[in-house]
Amino acid sequence: MEAIPDQELSDSDVNSFLKKVLDANTEEEISAIHGKCCSLCPRAAGWTCAKTAPENEKEAGCGLRLCEVCKTILTAVFDRNLQQMLQAMEVADDFYPVGLRADARFFEADGLMMKQLLSSTV
């Protein structure tokens, strides 16, 4: 994981970030906020995947964006194993008081997004 440049980490508090999301009125404001969200929970992301891109690809990383809480849990508790973390997140109410993002399950190995990615590479 690497820090996202120019990202304000002050929005890591769930309530203050959700207020910004709810106060967004225009499509541009909503789009700008969406690009700052953690891929797993409703906090602002401060970290992104740092995987090196193959020579034939334009961008590095897998697109995963994490807040400080999710990054810490992923690296310190689950040794960077996202699948184990996703399974454990179902019962981690202390870290996710408002729950997970509705689309967080797409990252599971048997989730819709992963199935699509795997089928397109075969």
Phi and psi restraints in degrees (range 20) as a CNS / XPLOR table:
assign (resid 1 and name C) (resid 2 and name N)
       (resid 2 and name CA) (resid 2 and name C) 1.0 -134.7 20.0 2
assign (resid 2 and name N) (resid 2 and name CA)
       (resid 2 and name C) (resid 3 and name N) 1.0 151.9 20.0 2
assign (resid 2 and name C) (resid 3 and name N)
       (resid 3 and name CA) (resid 3 and name C) 1.0 -64.8 20.0 2
assign (resid 3 and name N) (resid 3 and name CA)
       (resid 3 and name C) (resid 4 and name N) 1.0 142.5 20.0 2
assign (resid 3 and name C) (resid 4 and name N)
       (resid 4 and name CA) (resid 4 and name C) 1.0 -80.9 20.0 2
assign (resid 4 and name N) (resid 4 and name CA)
       (resid 4 and name C) (resid 5 and name N) 1.0 123.1 20.0 2
assign (resid 4 and name C) (resid 5 and name N)
       (resid 5 and name CA) (resid 5 and name C) 1.0 -63.0 20.0 2
assign (resid 5 and name N) (resid 5 and name CA)
       (resid 5 and name C) (resid 6 and name N) 1.0 143.0 20.0 2
assign (resid 5 and name C) (resid 6 and name N)
       (resid 6 and name CA) (resid 6 and name C) 1.0 60.1 20.0 2
assign (resid 6 and name N) (resid 6 and name CA)
       (resid 6 and name C) (resid 7 and name N) 1.0 24.4 20.0 2
assign (resid 6 and name C) (resid 7 and name N)
       (resid 7 and name CA) (resid 7 and name C) 1.0 -97.1 20.0 2
assign (resid 7 and name N) (resid 7 and name CA)
       (resid 7 and name C) (resid 8 and name N) 1.0 128.4 20.0 2
assign (resid 7 and name C) (resid 8 and name N)
       (resid 8 and name CA) (resid 8 and name C) 1.0 -79.1 20.0 2
assign (resid 8 and name N) (resid 8 and name CA)
       (resid 8 and name C) (resid 9 and name N) 1.0 113.7 20.0 2
assign (resid 8 and name C) (resid 9 and name N)
       (resid 9 and name CA) (resid 9 and name C) 1.0 -81.9 20.0 2
assign (resid 9 and name N) (resid 9 and name CA)
       (resid 9 and name C) (resid 10 and name N) 1.0 -2.2 20.0 2
assign (resid 9 and name C) (resid 10 and name N)
       (resid 10 and name CA) (resid 10 and name C) 1.0 -67.8 20.0 2
assign (resid 10 and name N) (resid 10 and name CA)
       (resid 10 and name C) (resid 11 and name N) 1.0 -13.9 20.0 2
assign (resid 10 and name C) (resid 11 and name N)
       (resid 11 and name CA) (resid 11 and name C) 1.0 -88.5 20.0 2
assign (resid 11 and name N) (resid 11 and name CA)
       (resid 11 and name C) (resid 12 and name N) 1.0 15.0 20.0 2
assign (resid 11 and name C) (resid 12 and name N)
       (resid 12 and name CA) (resid 12 and name C) 1.0 -69.8 20.0 2
assign (resid 12 and name N) (resid 12 and name CA)
       (resid 12 and name C) (resid 13 and name N) 1.0 -18.9 20.0 2
assign (resid 12 and name C) (resid 13 and name N)
       (resid 13 and name CA) (resid 13 and name C) 1.0 -69.8 20.0 2
assign (resid 13 and name N) (resid 13 and name CA)
       (resid 13 and name C) (resid 14 and name N) 1.0 126.6 20.0 2
assign (resid 13 and name C) (resid 14 and name N)
       (resid 14 and name CA) (resid 14 and name C) 1.0 -56.6 20.0 2
assign (resid 14 and name N) (resid 14 and name CA)
       (resid 14 and name C) (resid 15 and name N) 1.0 -48.1 20.0 2
assign (resid 14 and name C) (resid 15 and name N)
       (resid 15 and name CA) (resid 15 and name C) 1.0 -64.1 20.0 2
assign (resid 15 and name N) (resid 15 and name CA)
       (resid 15 and name C) (resid 16 and name N) 1.0 -43.4 20.0 2
assign (resid 15 and name C) (resid 16 and name N)
       (resid 16 and name CA) (resid 16 and name C) 1.0 -69.0 20.0 2
assign (resid 16 and name N) (resid 16 and name CA)
       (resid 16 and name C) (resid 17 and name N) 1.0 -36.3 20.0 2
assign (resid 16 and name C) (resid 17 and name N)
       (resid 17 and name CA) (resid 17 and name C) 1.0 -70.5 20.0 2
assign (resid 17 and name N) (resid 17 and name CA)
       (resid 17 and name C) (resid 18 and name N) 1.0 -42.0 20.0 2
assign (resid 17 and name C) (resid 18 and name N)
       (resid 18 and name CA) (resid 18 and name C) 1.0 -62.7 20.0 2
assign (resid 18 and name N) (resid 18 and name CA)
       (resid 18 and name C) (resid 19 and name N) 1.0 -33.9 20.0 2
assign (resid 18 and name C) (resid 19 and name N)
       (resid 19 and name CA) (resid 19 and name C) 1.0 -62.2 20.0 2
assign (resid 19 and name N) (resid 19 and name CA)
       (resid 19 and name C) (resid 20 and name N) 1.0 -41.9 20.0 2
assign (resid 19 and name C) (resid 20 and name N)
       (resid 20 and name CA) (resid 20 and name C) 1.0 -62.4 20.0 2
assign (resid 20 and name N) (resid 20 and name CA)
       (resid 20 and name C) (resid 21 and name N) 1.0 -39.2 20.0 2
assign (resid 20 and name C) (resid 21 and name N)
       (resid 21 and name CA) (resid 21 and name C) 1.0 -63.9 20.0 2
assign (resid 21 and name N) (resid 21 and name CA)
       (resid 21 and name C) (resid 22 and name N) 1.0 -46.4 20.0 2
assign (resid 21 and name C) (resid 22 and name N)
       (resid 22 and name CA) (resid 22 and name C) 1.0 -70.6 20.0 2
assign (resid 22 and name N) (resid 22 and name CA)
       (resid 22 and name C) (resid 23 and name N) 1.0 -27.8 20.0 2
assign (resid 22 and name C) (resid 23 and name N)
       (resid 23 and name CA) (resid 23 and name C) 1.0 -81.7 20.0 2
assign (resid 23 and name N) (resid 23 and name CA)
       (resid 23 and name C) (resid 24 and name N) 1.0 -10.9 20.0 2
assign (resid 23 and name C) (resid 24 and name N)
       (resid 24 and name CA) (resid 24 and name C) 1.0 -67.5 20.0 2
assign (resid 24 and name N) (resid 24 and name CA)
       (resid 24 and name C) (resid 25 and name N) 1.0 130.8 20.0 2
assign (resid 24 and name C) (resid 25 and name N)
       (resid 25 and name CA) (resid 25 and name C) 1.0 -111.9 20.0 2
assign (resid 25 and name N) (resid 25 and name CA)
       (resid 25 and name C) (resid 26 and name N) 1.0 -37.1 20.0 2
assign (resid 25 and name C) (resid 26 and name N)
       (resid 26 and name CA) (resid 26 and name C) 1.0 -97.6 20.0 2
assign (resid 26 and name N) (resid 26 and name CA)
       (resid 26 and name C) (resid 27 and name N) 1.0 161.9 20.0 2
assign (resid 26 and name C) (resid 27 and name N)
       (resid 27 and name CA) (resid 27 and name C) 1.0 -61.2 20.0 2
assign (resid 27 and name N) (resid 27 and name CA)
       (resid 27 and name C) (resid 28 and name N) 1.0 -35.5 20.0 2
assign (resid 27 and name C) (resid 28 and name N)
       (resid 28 and name CA) (resid 28 and name C) 1.0 -65.6 20.0 2
assign (resid 28 and name N) (resid 28 and name CA)
       (resid 28 and name C) (resid 29 and name N) 1.0 -42.8 20.0 2
assign (resid 28 and name C) (resid 29 and name N)
       (resid 29 and name CA) (resid 29 and name C) 1.0 -64.6 20.0 2
assign (resid 29 and name N) (resid 29 and name CA)
       (resid 29 and name C) (resid 30 and name N) 1.0 -42.3 20.0 2
assign (resid 29 and name C) (resid 30 and name N)
       (resid 30 and name CA) (resid 30 and name C) 1.0 -64.9 20.0 2
assign (resid 30 and name N) (resid 30 and name CA)
       (resid 30 and name C) (resid 31 and name N) 1.0 -43.6 20.0 2
assign (resid 30 and name C) (resid 31 and name N)
       (resid 31 and name CA) (resid 31 and name C) 1.0 -63.2 20.0 2
assign (resid 31 and name N) (resid 31 and name CA)
       (resid 31 and name C) (resid 32 and name N) 1.0 -41.9 20.0 2
assign (resid 31 and name C) (resid 32 and name N)
       (resid 32 and name CA) (resid 32 and name C) 1.0 -63.5 20.0 2
assign (resid 32 and name N) (resid 32 and name CA)
       (resid 32 and name C) (resid 33 and name N) 1.0 -40.0 20.0 2
assign (resid 32 and name C) (resid 33 and name N)
       (resid 33 and name CA) (resid 33 and name C) 1.0 -70.8 20.0 2
assign (resid 33 and name N) (resid 33 and name CA)
       (resid 33 and name C) (resid 34 and name N) 1.0 -41.0 20.0 2
assign (resid 33 and name C) (resid 34 and name N)
       (resid 34 and name CA) (resid 34 and name C) 1.0 -58.5 20.0 2
assign (resid 34 and name N) (resid 34 and name CA)
       (resid 34 and name C) (resid 35 and name N) 1.0 -37.4 20.0 2
assign (resid 34 and name C) (resid 35 and name N)
       (resid 35 and name CA) (resid 35 and name C) 1.0 -69.6 20.0 2
assign (resid 35 and name N) (resid 35 and name CA)
       (resid 35 and name C) (resid 36 and name N) 1.0 -9.7 20.0 2
assign (resid 35 and name C) (resid 36 and name N)
       (resid 36 and name CA) (resid 36 and name C) 1.0 -105.0 20.0 2
assign (resid 36 and name N) (resid 36 and name CA)
       (resid 36 and name C) (resid 37 and name N) 1.0 0.1 20.0 2
assign (resid 36 and name C) (resid 37 and name N)
       (resid 37 and name CA) (resid 37 and name C) 1.0 -81.4 20.0 2
assign (resid 37 and name N) (resid 37 and name CA)
       (resid 37 and name C) (resid 38 and name N) 1.0 146.0 20.0 2
assign (resid 37 and name C) (resid 38 and name N)
       (resid 38 and name CA) (resid 38 and name C) 1.0 -63.6 20.0 2
assign (resid 38 and name N) (resid 38 and name CA)
       (resid 38 and name C) (resid 39 and name N) 1.0 143.6 20.0 2
assign (resid 38 and name C) (resid 39 and name N)
       (resid 39 and name CA) (resid 39 and name C) 1.0 -71.4 20.0 2
assign (resid 39 and name N) (resid 39 and name CA)
       (resid 39 and name C) (resid 40 and name N) 1.0 -15.9 20.0 2
assign (resid 39 and name C) (resid 40 and name N)
       (resid 40 and name CA) (resid 40 and name C) 1.0 -113.5 20.0 2
assign (resid 40 and name N) (resid 40 and name CA)
       (resid 40 and name C) (resid 41 and name N) 1.0 -31.1 20.0 2
assign (resid 40 and name C) (resid 41 and name N)
       (resid 41 and name CA) (resid 41 and name C) 1.0 -138.3 20.0 2
assign (resid 41 and name N) (resid 41 and name CA)
       (resid 41 and name C) (resid 42 and name N) 1.0 169.4 20.0 2
assign (resid 41 and name C) (resid 42 and name N)
       (resid 42 and name CA) (resid 42 and name C) 1.0 -84.6 20.0 2
assign (resid 42 and name N) (resid 42 and name CA)
       (resid 42 and name C) (resid 43 and name N) 1.0 52.1 20.0 2
assign (resid 42 and name C) (resid 43 and name N)
       (resid 43 and name CA) (resid 43 and name C) 1.0 -119.7 20.0 2
assign (resid 43 and name N) (resid 43 and name CA)
       (resid 43 and name C) (resid 44 and name N) 1.0 165.1 20.0 2
assign (resid 43 and name C) (resid 44 and name N)
       (resid 44 and name CA) (resid 44 and name C) 1.0 -73.4 20.0 2
assign (resid 44 and name N) (resid 44 and name CA)
       (resid 44 and name C) (resid 45 and name N) 1.0 135.9 20.0 2
assign (resid 44 and name C) (resid 45 and name N)
       (resid 45 and name CA) (resid 45 and name C) 1.0 -80.8 20.0 2
assign (resid 45 and name N) (resid 45 and name CA)
       (resid 45 and name C) (resid 46 and name N) 1.0 140.7 20.0 2
assign (resid 45 and name C) (resid 46 and name N)
       (resid 46 and name CA) (resid 46 and name C) 1.0 -124.9 20.0 2
assign (resid 46 and name N) (resid 46 and name CA)
       (resid 46 and name C) (resid 47 and name N) 1.0 -3.2 20.0 2
assign (resid 46 and name C) (resid 47 and name N)
       (resid 47 and name CA) (resid 47 and name C) 1.0 -134.9 20.0 2
assign (resid 47 and name N) (resid 47 and name CA)
       (resid 47 and name C) (resid 48 and name N) 1.0 149.1 20.0 2
assign (resid 47 and name C) (resid 48 and name N)
       (resid 48 and name CA) (resid 48 and name C) 1.0 -137.4 20.0 2
assign (resid 48 and name N) (resid 48 and name CA)
       (resid 48 and name C) (resid 49 and name N) 1.0 160.8 20.0 2
assign (resid 48 and name C) (resid 49 and name N)
       (resid 49 and name CA) (resid 49 and name C) 1.0 -61.2 20.0 2
assign (resid 49 and name N) (resid 49 and name CA)
       (resid 49 and name C) (resid 50 and name N) 1.0 137.0 20.0 2
assign (resid 49 and name C) (resid 50 and name N)
       (resid 50 and name CA) (resid 50 and name C) 1.0 -110.6 20.0 2
assign (resid 50 and name N) (resid 50 and name CA)
       (resid 50 and name C) (resid 51 and name N) 1.0 16.8 20.0 2
assign (resid 50 and name C) (resid 51 and name N)
       (resid 51 and name CA) (resid 51 and name C) 1.0 -59.3 20.0 2
assign (resid 51 and name N) (resid 51 and name CA)
       (resid 51 and name C) (resid 52 and name N) 1.0 135.5 20.0 2
assign (resid 51 and name C) (resid 52 and name N)
       (resid 52 and name CA) (resid 52 and name C) 1.0 -73.8 20.0 2
assign (resid 52 and name N) (resid 52 and name CA)
       (resid 52 and name C) (resid 53 and name N) 1.0 135.6 20.0 2
assign (resid 52 and name C) (resid 53 and name N)
       (resid 53 and name CA) (resid 53 and name C) 1.0 -81.8 20.0 2
assign (resid 53 and name N) (resid 53 and name CA)
       (resid 53 and name C) (resid 54 and name N) 1.0 143.3 20.0 2
assign (resid 53 and name C) (resid 54 and name N)
       (resid 54 and name CA) (resid 54 and name C) 1.0 -62.6 20.0 2
assign (resid 54 and name N) (resid 54 and name CA)
       (resid 54 and name C) (resid 55 and name N) 1.0 159.9 20.0 2
assign (resid 54 and name C) (resid 55 and name N)
       (resid 55 and name CA) (resid 55 and name C) 1.0 -58.3 20.0 2
assign (resid 55 and name N) (resid 55 and name CA)
       (resid 55 and name C) (resid 56 and name N) 1.0 -30.4 20.0 2
assign (resid 55 and name C) (resid 56 and name N)
       (resid 56 and name CA) (resid 56 and name C) 1.0 -87.6 20.0 2
assign (resid 56 and name N) (resid 56 and name CA)
       (resid 56 and name C) (resid 57 and name N) 1.0 2.3 20.0 2
assign (resid 56 and name C) (resid 57 and name N)
       (resid 57 and name CA) (resid 57 and name C) 1.0 -108.6 20.0 2
assign (resid 57 and name N) (resid 57 and name CA)
       (resid 57 and name C) (resid 58 and name N) 1.0 148.0 20.0 2
assign (resid 57 and name C) (resid 58 and name N)
       (resid 58 and name CA) (resid 58 and name C) 1.0 -77.6 20.0 2
assign (resid 58 and name N) (resid 58 and name CA)
       (resid 58 and name C) (resid 59 and name N) 1.0 -38.2 20.0 2
assign (resid 58 and name C) (resid 59 and name N)
       (resid 59 and name CA) (resid 59 and name C) 1.0 -119.1 20.0 2
assign (resid 59 and name N) (resid 59 and name CA)
       (resid 59 and name C) (resid 60 and name N) 1.0 147.9 20.0 2
assign (resid 59 and name C) (resid 60 and name N)
       (resid 60 and name CA) (resid 60 and name C) 1.0 -88.9 20.0 2
assign (resid 60 and name N) (resid 60 and name CA)
       (resid 60 and name C) (resid 61 and name N) 1.0 162.6 20.0 2
assign (resid 60 and name C) (resid 61 and name N)
       (resid 61 and name CA) (resid 61 and name C) 1.0 83.7 20.0 2
assign (resid 61 and name N) (resid 61 and name CA)
       (resid 61 and name C) (resid 62 and name N) 1.0 166.4 20.0 2
assign (resid 61 and name C) (resid 62 and name N)
       (resid 62 and name CA) (resid 62 and name C) 1.0 -98.5 20.0 2
assign (resid 62 and name N) (resid 62 and name CA)
       (resid 62 and name C) (resid 63 and name N) 1.0 -5.2 20.0 2
assign (resid 62 and name C) (resid 63 and name N)
       (resid 63 and name CA) (resid 63 and name C) 1.0 96.6 20.0 2
assign (resid 63 and name N) (resid 63 and name CA)
       (resid 63 and name C) (resid 64 and name N) 1.0 -6.6 20.0 2
assign (resid 63 and name C) (resid 64 and name N)
       (resid 64 and name CA) (resid 64 and name C) 1.0 -66.5 20.0 2
assign (resid 64 and name N) (resid 64 and name CA)
       (resid 64 and name C) (resid 65 and name N) 1.0 129.2 20.0 2
assign (resid 64 and name C) (resid 65 and name N)
       (resid 65 and name CA) (resid 65 and name C) 1.0 -123.1 20.0 2
assign (resid 65 and name N) (resid 65 and name CA)
       (resid 65 and name C) (resid 66 and name N) 1.0 130.7 20.0 2
assign (resid 65 and name C) (resid 66 and name N)
       (resid 66 and name CA) (resid 66 and name C) 1.0 -128.2 20.0 2
assign (resid 66 and name N) (resid 66 and name CA)
       (resid 66 and name C) (resid 67 and name N) 1.0 147.5 20.0 2
assign (resid 66 and name C) (resid 67 and name N)
       (resid 67 and name CA) (resid 67 and name C) 1.0 -79.3 20.0 2
assign (resid 67 and name N) (resid 67 and name CA)
       (resid 67 and name C) (resid 68 and name N) 1.0 174.8 20.0 2
assign (resid 67 and name C) (resid 68 and name N)
       (resid 68 and name CA) (resid 68 and name C) 1.0 -60.7 20.0 2
assign (resid 68 and name N) (resid 68 and name CA)
       (resid 68 and name C) (resid 69 and name N) 1.0 -40.5 20.0 2
assign (resid 68 and name C) (resid 69 and name N)
       (resid 69 and name CA) (resid 69 and name C) 1.0 -64.4 20.0 2
assign (resid 69 and name N) (resid 69 and name CA)
       (resid 69 and name C) (resid 70 and name N) 1.0 -49.9 20.0 2
assign (resid 69 and name C) (resid 70 and name N)
       (resid 70 and name CA) (resid 70 and name C) 1.0 -66.0 20.0 2
assign (resid 70 and name N) (resid 70 and name CA)
       (resid 70 and name C) (resid 71 and name N) 1.0 -38.8 20.0 2
assign (resid 70 and name C) (resid 71 and name N)
       (resid 71 and name CA) (resid 71 and name C) 1.0 -63.0 20.0 2
assign (resid 71 and name N) (resid 71 and name CA)
       (resid 71 and name C) (resid 72 and name N) 1.0 -43.6 20.0 2
assign (resid 71 and name C) (resid 72 and name N)
       (resid 72 and name CA) (resid 72 and name C) 1.0 -64.5 20.0 2
assign (resid 72 and name N) (resid 72 and name CA)
       (resid 72 and name C) (resid 73 and name N) 1.0 -44.9 20.0 2
assign (resid 72 and name C) (resid 73 and name N)
       (resid 73 and name CA) (resid 73 and name C) 1.0 -64.0 20.0 2
assign (resid 73 and name N) (resid 73 and name CA)
       (resid 73 and name C) (resid 74 and name N) 1.0 -44.8 20.0 2
assign (resid 73 and name C) (resid 74 and name N)
       (resid 74 and name CA) (resid 74 and name C) 1.0 -61.1 20.0 2
assign (resid 74 and name N) (resid 74 and name CA)
       (resid 74 and name C) (resid 75 and name N) 1.0 -44.3 20.0 2
assign (resid 74 and name C) (resid 75 and name N)
       (resid 75 and name CA) (resid 75 and name C) 1.0 -83.2 20.0 2
assign (resid 75 and name N) (resid 75 and name CA)
       (resid 75 and name C) (resid 76 and name N) 1.0 -42.1 20.0 2
assign (resid 75 and name C) (resid 76 and name N)
       (resid 76 and name CA) (resid 76 and name C) 1.0 -84.6 20.0 2
assign (resid 76 and name N) (resid 76 and name CA)
       (resid 76 and name C) (resid 77 and name N) 1.0 -35.5 20.0 2
assign (resid 76 and name C) (resid 77 and name N)
       (resid 77 and name CA) (resid 77 and name C) 1.0 -96.7 20.0 2
assign (resid 77 and name N) (resid 77 and name CA)
       (resid 77 and name C) (resid 78 and name N) 1.0 -41.3 20.0 2
assign (resid 77 and name C) (resid 78 and name N)
       (resid 78 and name CA) (resid 78 and name C) 1.0 -109.3 20.0 2
assign (resid 78 and name N) (resid 78 and name CA)
       (resid 78 and name C) (resid 79 and name N) 1.0 12.5 20.0 2
assign (resid 78 and name C) (resid 79 and name N)
       (resid 79 and name CA) (resid 79 and name C) 1.0 47.9 20.0 2
assign (resid 79 and name N) (resid 79 and name CA)
       (resid 79 and name C) (resid 80 and name N) 1.0 44.0 20.0 2
assign (resid 79 and name C) (resid 80 and name N)
       (resid 80 and name CA) (resid 80 and name C) 1.0 66.1 20.0 2
assign (resid 80 and name N) (resid 80 and name CA)
       (resid 80 and name C) (resid 81 and name N) 1.0 21.3 20.0 2
assign (resid 80 and name C) (resid 81 and name N)
       (resid 81 and name CA) (resid 81 and name C) 1.0 -95.8 20.0 2
assign (resid 81 and name N) (resid 81 and name CA)
       (resid 81 and name C) (resid 82 and name N) 1.0 97.0 20.0 2
assign (resid 81 and name C) (resid 82 and name N)
       (resid 82 and name CA) (resid 82 and name C) 1.0 -63.4 20.0 2
assign (resid 82 and name N) (resid 82 and name CA)
       (resid 82 and name C) (resid 83 and name N) 1.0 -36.2 20.0 2
assign (resid 82 and name C) (resid 83 and name N)
       (resid 83 and name CA) (resid 83 and name C) 1.0 -63.8 20.0 2
assign (resid 83 and name N) (resid 83 and name CA)
       (resid 83 and name C) (resid 84 and name N) 1.0 -43.4 20.0 2
assign (resid 83 and name C) (resid 84 and name N)
       (resid 84 and name CA) (resid 84 and name C) 1.0 -64.3 20.0 2
assign (resid 84 and name N) (resid 84 and name CA)
       (resid 84 and name C) (resid 85 and name N) 1.0 -39.7 20.0 2
assign (resid 84 and name C) (resid 85 and name N)
       (resid 85 and name CA) (resid 85 and name C) 1.0 -63.6 20.0 2
assign (resid 85 and name N) (resid 85 and name CA)
       (resid 85 and name C) (resid 86 and name N) 1.0 -44.2 20.0 2
assign (resid 85 and name C) (resid 86 and name N)
       (resid 86 and name CA) (resid 86 and name C) 1.0 -60.8 20.0 2
assign (resid 86 and name N) (resid 86 and name CA)
       (resid 86 and name C) (resid 87 and name N) 1.0 -40.3 20.0 2
assign (resid 86 and name C) (resid 87 and name N)
       (resid 87 and name CA) (resid 87 and name C) 1.0 -64.9 20.0 2
assign (resid 87 and name N) (resid 87 and name CA)
       (resid 87 and name C) (resid 88 and name N) 1.0 -39.5 20.0 2
assign (resid 87 and name C) (resid 88 and name N)
       (resid 88 and name CA) (resid 88 and name C) 1.0 -75.3 20.0 2
assign (resid 88 and name N) (resid 88 and name CA)
       (resid 88 and name C) (resid 89 and name N) 1.0 -24.8 20.0 2
assign (resid 88 and name C) (resid 89 and name N)
       (resid 89 and name CA) (resid 89 and name C) 1.0 -65.0 20.0 2
assign (resid 89 and name N) (resid 89 and name CA)
       (resid 89 and name C) (resid 90 and name N) 1.0 -21.0 20.0 2
assign (resid 89 and name C) (resid 90 and name N)
       (resid 90 and name CA) (resid 90 and name C) 1.0 -60.0 20.0 2
assign (resid 90 and name N) (resid 90 and name CA)
       (resid 90 and name C) (resid 91 and name N) 1.0 -28.1 20.0 2
assign (resid 90 and name C) (resid 91 and name N)
       (resid 91 and name CA) (resid 91 and name C) 1.0 -115.0 20.0 2
assign (resid 91 and name N) (resid 91 and name CA)
       (resid 91 and name C) (resid 92 and name N) 1.0 10.7 20.0 2
assign (resid 91 and name C) (resid 92 and name N)
       (resid 92 and name CA) (resid 92 and name C) 1.0 -93.8 20.0 2
assign (resid 92 and name N) (resid 92 and name CA)
       (resid 92 and name C) (resid 93 and name N) 1.0 60.4 20.0 2
assign (resid 92 and name C) (resid 93 and name N)
       (resid 93 and name CA) (resid 93 and name C) 1.0 -63.1 20.0 2
assign (resid 93 and name N) (resid 93 and name CA)
       (resid 93 and name C) (resid 94 and name N) 1.0 -28.0 20.0 2
assign (resid 93 and name C) (resid 94 and name N)
       (resid 94 and name CA) (resid 94 and name C) 1.0 -64.5 20.0 2
assign (resid 94 and name N) (resid 94 and name CA)
       (resid 94 and name C) (resid 95 and name N) 1.0 -37.0 20.0 2
assign (resid 94 and name C) (resid 95 and name N)
       (resid 95 and name CA) (resid 95 and name C) 1.0 -88.9 20.0 2
assign (resid 95 and name N) (resid 95 and name CA)
       (resid 95 and name C) (resid 96 and name N) 1.0 -22.7 20.0 2
assign (resid 95 and name C) (resid 96 and name N)
       (resid 96 and name CA) (resid 96 and name C) 1.0 -128.5 20.0 2
assign (resid 96 and name N) (resid 96 and name CA)
       (resid 96 and name C) (resid 97 and name N) 1.0 70.9 20.0 2
assign (resid 96 and name C) (resid 97 and name N)
       (resid 97 and name CA) (resid 97 and name C) 1.0 -63.3 20.0 2
assign (resid 97 and name N) (resid 97 and name CA)
       (resid 97 and name C) (resid 98 and name N) 1.0 -26.5 20.0 2
assign (resid 97 and name C) (resid 98 and name N)
       (resid 98 and name CA) (resid 98 and name C) 1.0 -104.4 20.0 2
assign (resid 98 and name N) (resid 98 and name CA)
       (resid 98 and name C) (resid 99 and name N) 1.0 9.7 20.0 2
assign (resid 98 and name C) (resid 99 and name N)
       (resid 99 and name CA) (resid 99 and name C) 1.0 88.8 20.0 2
assign (resid 99 and name N) (resid 99 and name CA)
       (resid 99 and name C) (resid 100 and name N) 1.0 -177.6 20.0 2
assign (resid 99 and name C) (resid 100 and name N)
       (resid 100 and name CA) (resid 100 and name C) 1.0 -89.0 20.0 2
assign (resid 100 and name N) (resid 100 and name CA)
       (resid 100 and name C) (resid 101 and name N) 1.0 166.3 20.0 2
assign (resid 100 and name C) (resid 101 and name N)
       (resid 101 and name CA) (resid 101 and name C) 1.0 -64.2 20.0 2
assign (resid 101 and name N) (resid 101 and name CA)
       (resid 101 and name C) (resid 102 and name N) 1.0 147.7 20.0 2
assign (resid 101 and name C) (resid 102 and name N)
       (resid 102 and name CA) (resid 102 and name C) 1.0 -61.7 20.0 2
assign (resid 102 and name N) (resid 102 and name CA)
       (resid 102 and name C) (resid 103 and name N) 1.0 -28.8 20.0 2
assign (resid 102 and name C) (resid 103 and name N)
       (resid 103 and name CA) (resid 103 and name C) 1.0 -97.6 20.0 2
assign (resid 103 and name N) (resid 103 and name CA)
       (resid 103 and name C) (resid 104 and name N) 1.0 7.8 20.0 2
assign (resid 103 and name C) (resid 104 and name N)
       (resid 104 and name CA) (resid 104 and name C) 1.0 -62.4 20.0 2
assign (resid 104 and name N) (resid 104 and name CA)
       (resid 104 and name C) (resid 105 and name N) 1.0 -30.5 20.0 2
assign (resid 104 and name C) (resid 105 and name N)
       (resid 105 and name CA) (resid 105 and name C) 1.0 -68.0 20.0 2
assign (resid 105 and name N) (resid 105 and name CA)
       (resid 105 and name C) (resid 106 and name N) 1.0 -15.8 20.0 2
assign (resid 105 and name C) (resid 106 and name N)
       (resid 106 and name CA) (resid 106 and name C) 1.0 -60.8 20.0 2
assign (resid 106 and name N) (resid 106 and name CA)
       (resid 106 and name C) (resid 107 and name N) 1.0 -25.1 20.0 2
assign (resid 106 and name C) (resid 107 and name N)
       (resid 107 and name CA) (resid 107 and name C) 1.0 -78.8 20.0 2
assign (resid 107 and name N) (resid 107 and name CA)
       (resid 107 and name C) (resid 108 and name N) 1.0 -11.5 20.0 2
assign (resid 107 and name C) (resid 108 and name N)
       (resid 108 and name CA) (resid 108 and name C) 1.0 -65.3 20.0 2
assign (resid 108 and name N) (resid 108 and name CA)
       (resid 108 and name C) (resid 109 and name N) 1.0 150.7 20.0 2
assign (resid 108 and name C) (resid 109 and name N)
       (resid 109 and name CA) (resid 109 and name C) 1.0 -55.3 20.0 2
assign (resid 109 and name N) (resid 109 and name CA)
       (resid 109 and name C) (resid 110 and name N) 1.0 -33.7 20.0 2
assign (resid 109 and name C) (resid 110 and name N)
       (resid 110 and name CA) (resid 110 and name C) 1.0 -102.7 20.0 2
assign (resid 110 and name N) (resid 110 and name CA)
       (resid 110 and name C) (resid 111 and name N) 1.0 16.0 20.0 2
assign (resid 110 and name C) (resid 111 and name N)
       (resid 111 and name CA) (resid 111 and name C) 1.0 -78.4 20.0 2
assign (resid 111 and name N) (resid 111 and name CA)
       (resid 111 and name C) (resid 112 and name N) 1.0 162.5 20.0 2
assign (resid 111 and name C) (resid 112 and name N)
       (resid 112 and name CA) (resid 112 and name C) 1.0 -57.9 20.0 2
assign (resid 112 and name N) (resid 112 and name CA)
       (resid 112 and name C) (resid 113 and name N) 1.0 -44.6 20.0 2
assign (resid 112 and name C) (resid 113 and name N)
       (resid 113 and name CA) (resid 113 and name C) 1.0 -65.7 20.0 2
assign (resid 113 and name N) (resid 113 and name CA)
       (resid 113 and name C) (resid 114 and name N) 1.0 -44.7 20.0 2
assign (resid 113 and name C) (resid 114 and name N)
       (resid 114 and name CA) (resid 114 and name C) 1.0 -65.9 20.0 2
assign (resid 114 and name N) (resid 114 and name CA)
       (resid 114 and name C) (resid 115 and name N) 1.0 -38.3 20.0 2
assign (resid 114 and name C) (resid 115 and name N)
       (resid 115 and name CA) (resid 115 and name C) 1.0 -61.5 20.0 2
assign (resid 115 and name N) (resid 115 and name CA)
       (resid 115 and name C) (resid 116 and name N) 1.0 -42.0 20.0 2
assign (resid 115 and name C) (resid 116 and name N)
       (resid 116 and name CA) (resid 116 and name C) 1.0 -65.7 20.0 2
assign (resid 116 and name N) (resid 116 and name CA)
       (resid 116 and name C) (resid 117 and name N) 1.0 -44.5 20.0 2
assign (resid 116 and name C) (resid 117 and name N)
       (resid 117 and name CA) (resid 117 and name C) 1.0 -61.9 20.0 2
assign (resid 117 and name N) (resid 117 and name CA)
       (resid 117 and name C) (resid 118 and name N) 1.0 -44.4 20.0 2
assign (resid 117 and name C) (resid 118 and name N)
       (resid 118 and name CA) (resid 118 and name C) 1.0 -68.1 20.0 2
assign (resid 118 and name N) (resid 118 and name CA)
       (resid 118 and name C) (resid 119 and name N) 1.0 -35.8 20.0 2
assign (resid 118 and name C) (resid 119 and name N)
       (resid 119 and name CA) (resid 119 and name C) 1.0 -72.1 20.0 2
assign (resid 119 and name N) (resid 119 and name CA)
       (resid 119 and name C) (resid 120 and name N) 1.0 -27.8 20.0 2
assign (resid 119 and name C) (resid 120 and name N)
       (resid 120 and name CA) (resid 120 and name C) 1.0 -81.1 20.0 2
assign (resid 120 and name N) (resid 120 and name CA)
       (resid 120 and name C) (resid 121 and name N) 1.0 -14.4 20.0 2
assign (resid 120 and name C) (resid 121 and name N)
       (resid 121 and name CA) (resid 121 and name C) 1.0 -97.1 20.0 2
assign (resid 121 and name N) (resid 121 and name CA)
       (resid 121 and name C) (resid 122 and name N) 1.0 -7.9 20.0 2
